Amino acid sequence: MHTPRVVIIGAGIVGANLAEELCARGWTNITVLDQGPIPLTGGSTSHAPGLVFQANPSRTMTRLASYTAEKLASLTRNGVSAFNPVGGLEIATTPERLAELHRRANFAALAGVDAQVIDADQARTLNPLLAGDGDGPELLGALHVPSDGLASALLAVELLIERATDAGATFLPHTRVTAIEERGGRVSAVRAGEHRIPADIVVCCGGFWGPELGEMIGMPIPLVPMAHQYATTTAVPQLTELASALPANLIGSGNNATLPLIRHQDADLYYRQHGDAIGIGSYAHRPMPTALTELPDGEVTAENMPSMLAFTPADFAPQWAQSQKLLPALRTAELATGFNGIFSFTPDGGSLVGEAPQLKGCYLAEAVWVTHSAGVAKSLAELLVDGYSHVDLRELDINRFEQVQLTEDYVAETAAQSFIEVYDIKHPLEPRTSPRNLRTSPFFDRQQQLGAYFLEAHGWERPHWYQANEHLLQQLPADWLPPARDSWAAQHSSPISAAEAYATRTNVAMYDMTPLKHLEVTGPGSLALLESLTTSIIDKPGERKFSSVTYTLLLNDAGRIRSDITVTRWGEEHFQIGANTGIDTAYLTERALAFNAANPDAEITVTDVTDQRCCIGLWGPNAREMLRPLTDQDLSNAALGYFRAASTTIAGIPVKLLRLSYVGELGWEIYADAEHGLALWDTLWDAGQPLGLIAAGRGAFNGLRLEKGYRSWGADMNTEHDPDQAGLAFAVSAKKADFIGKTALQHRRQDSATAQPVLRCLLIDDPAQLVMGHEPVFVGGRCVGYTTSADYGYTVHAPLAYAWLEPELGIGDAVQIRYFDTLVPARIVAEPLIDPDMLTIRADDDARPTASATATSSSTSFPAPHPEGVRS
């Protein structure tokens, strides 16, 4: 079988895993290069302590870690595997950390990993080295994950190389890459000095050398090589007996241990057994970024490699004292060895995976630690061979960063902060403190004057509520006042959001929608391209041909949801796309380039115009009354109906009106060039004051969209879900001849034997009990799914959550959401919870339902959500 020529740069645990995963799928024309010797390459793999803790706030990362443990356990030599499941203990010495451990137990449950919070005595039984003499920090409890353990990274690499070599792969040591060649925008070869290796696909698995490889293709790789301290003690008497029981033919660095791993995250420390000694890793010291030019050179040995810098004892002294308190047995030991090992840190702490937008056929798998190595390799192999990964890789996608997040200064500062915060307790809404104000809408000054509370995403400052609206709480009907939230849920939230929601439902409010990704797709082939990619019909008939707005989905080859977008058609060859993130931009651009190559006479251009535009969402039953005097555009349903668009002016300002609503009320998205943004805000603000117009933030927005049943891509659905599961079947046209993913989706619809989880709306019984999302859901003590988005439903006066649940569960069934260590009763309700007949959102001049009229009893059966989505 002919397979593509693949060159993998880097023979560490990621590159070796990828080669083996590709070989297992029948691709054997593979060459793996490394500048160092193989398998001891001198990179991070060569000195990695091998700890695999699986629980992670990301369900994706937990699943990748679980696969890594499973895969490495299958690699054996003489009956000894490359993974030793000694178990993991994450300990708590503060009440806040103990609460966090309950949350981490829930993260594990989301991905099917067995984990439980145990008391201090149970923890000491599992690892007797933990303090119990009263001199150390008080131990309040621990998270125990029995399947955590130690990877023998070098042994794993050796065994992976044997498997891949037996299948036909070639490994070339001492081969330093000097160039990556391209032809016609696609990778064609890799050069190592005078040696040229032809390639159809190149995968950069160079670890902290990633930025150097990125320079070869003109792509900034946002990672910083950072030193991390690791030390090993002299012999600890209490471990002598345990060490003597270890096998005489011991192989693999992870197999000289029997005690569970320990993470002391309150002190930024972790511990593992090395026979009769203890290894200590520290994130408690100052960030130590390292330039590639500062790395040591010379022959690579176990004691001398580029990724191992000289130990700095002064940085470790406080941690050594902390360790002796936590583990009293260390008081009779000394530090034997230590080094500052180099690892990769990125702006958000995540890995960098996917195809480089600058060069077709060039892929990345960078900033991947041993913990997730095999999982990432498997997913990337699926992407290369099948065209899609079975695990959603959105959080790892290299294209998730905006341009402002790729600058040298931004990457340096945020990567250092990622190091500092690696063990911090992070609230889901917690914004970074610096850098800030990188991207602000033209309305920023006015928002500050109104006392906006800003959170940050993708570099954008986004108001979540306005202090100027606090007085509205005094006028709020009693049933609209939300109950007080618990201390965790109350962070970065305010009851003012209830007043802003009420104003939206009963009057009119304006929302800053500028941060939403805006793209322009133009050129002769635009319609053909978009029709091939989307699930809905874009070419509308008759008078709807132009100025139509379409909510639609982008699917992958497996018929799963790649994204949801809106497409506004302004002309024969002119389309405006409301997208989610830069991942959409990269995908549409890549597809356009492929289309152009095949159709040179119908060239398409994809342009990100987000920073050139601004957008105000003007929504509420009085929106039409407020806007009508400012424009010559007929705002009636007959002239500008739901999901229609118009180019017009507002008080002389050129604007585009899109009749959309992400809060479920009458109104428009109003777009203007950024240079006119401040004038647009002021014009609308002044015109709306006689009616009581307010500015509202995303706190209100989130609750309103949930009770209307609108999904948020990336939160409520991703590439692991199809439209039918997600309640978005209405966005798939039965009349459309073909589109990417259609065949796979149809086959799945015909296969009734495959039961898939379904996205359901949950209403929580106790109005004072809010959850946050990403919690496991139980029935009869068994985990049956997990929550996605959650917030307070201001109109229905109840906490809401969306959840992926087993398909056997239906409307009215009772479930329990595990919030920290509390089981919160909830029930499945039909949706949407408000305005099921779309009377409010489609209201004409004489129809202005109030908020009380739009809310409907949650026990009533409703139709599926209507064709609108929400872009995160």
Beta strands, then each sheet from edge to edge (+ up, - down):
strand 1: 6-9
strand 2: 30-33
strand 3: 51-52
strand 4: 76-77
strand 5: 80-81
strand 6: 83-84
strand 7: 88-92
strand 8: 116-118
strand 9: 141-145
strand 10: 149-151
strand 11: 170-172
strand 12: 179-183
strand 13: 186-192
strand 14: 195-198
strand 15: 201-204
strand 16: 224-233
strand 17: 261-264
strand 18: 269-274
strand 19: 277-282
strand 20: 308-310
strand 21: 335-345
strand 22: 352-355
strand 23: 362-366
strand 24: 452-457
strand 25: 460-466
strand 26: 509-512
strand 27: 517-522
strand 28: 548-555
strand 29: 561-571
strand 30: 574-579
strand 31: 605-608
strand 32: 613-619
strand 33: 645-650
strand 34: 653-658
strand 35: 667-673
strand 36: 694-695
strand 37: 758-764
strand 38: 776-779
strand 39: 782-793
strand 40: 798-805
strand 41: 814-819
strand 42: 822-829
sheet 1: 11+ 2+ 1+ 15+ 23+ 22-
sheet 2: 3+ 10- 6+
sheet 3: 4+ 5-
sheet 4: 8+ 9- 7+ 17+ 18- 19+ 16- 21+ 20-
sheet 5: 12+ 13- 14+
sheet 6: 24+ 25-
sheet 7: 33+ 34- 35+ 32- 26+ 36+
sheet 8: 28+ 29- 30+ 27- 31+
sheet 9: 37+ 40- 39+ 38- 41+ 42- 37+
end
